[in-house]
Amino acid sequence: MSTSLRSPSSAGETESRLLQAARRLATDGGYEAVTIQAVADLTGVSRVTAYKYFRNKDHLLSDLVIFWSAEAIAALEREAIGATDSGDPALRVARRLCFVIGFLRRTPRLLSAVLSASAAPGGRGSEPSSMVIQRYMGIDFGGYSIEETTALTRIFGYQLQAMLLALSAERVTMAEVEHDLHYLTKKLIG
């Protein structure tokens, strides 16, 4: 199973159907609604076949993030978010990440499900957040080493996840998130 950033259409037919079924279940019923059996039933494949693609529901939901992220990135590119903030790269990154957060929050049960899966022992955690976060931010880390780029994108991934959790729990506002992302970006990447 590759963790490259891809769209559902680039996955194999069965894998794509399983991911779409998981998305439908999570969107309607959240984390608890997604089981390998329910996904298999919805797609008309056996549970054994589903397990050939995903070792458990957390793995399935973690991979779903890849597809969902591809949609968010496409929306970012259509809207050209941050394109006019070239004089302040930190502001550009903050606006892009806020747009992504808003995009993800449109489907709260799905968001809750993928956040739960990323925190679960059977999930993939922050993998492949490095590639996704870098694409969300729309920046090139050309002046940084691979090690520095990896650390920066991991830090942004942690922050993005923490902010999504705080927003979901209504502990912070979107204005506070945008302010904090701008501040974080200025401190981390100048």
Protein Blocks (a to p, Z undefined) as FASTA:
>chain_A
ZZbdcdfklpcfklmmmmmmmmmmmmmnommlpcfklmmmmnopafklmmmmpgbfklmm
mmmmmmmmmmmmmmmmmnogoklmmmmmmlmmmmmmmmmmmmmmmmmmlmmmmmmmmmpm
klnmjackkmmmmmmnopafklpcfklmmmmmmmmmmmmmmmmmmmmnopacfklmmmmm
mmmmmmmnZZ
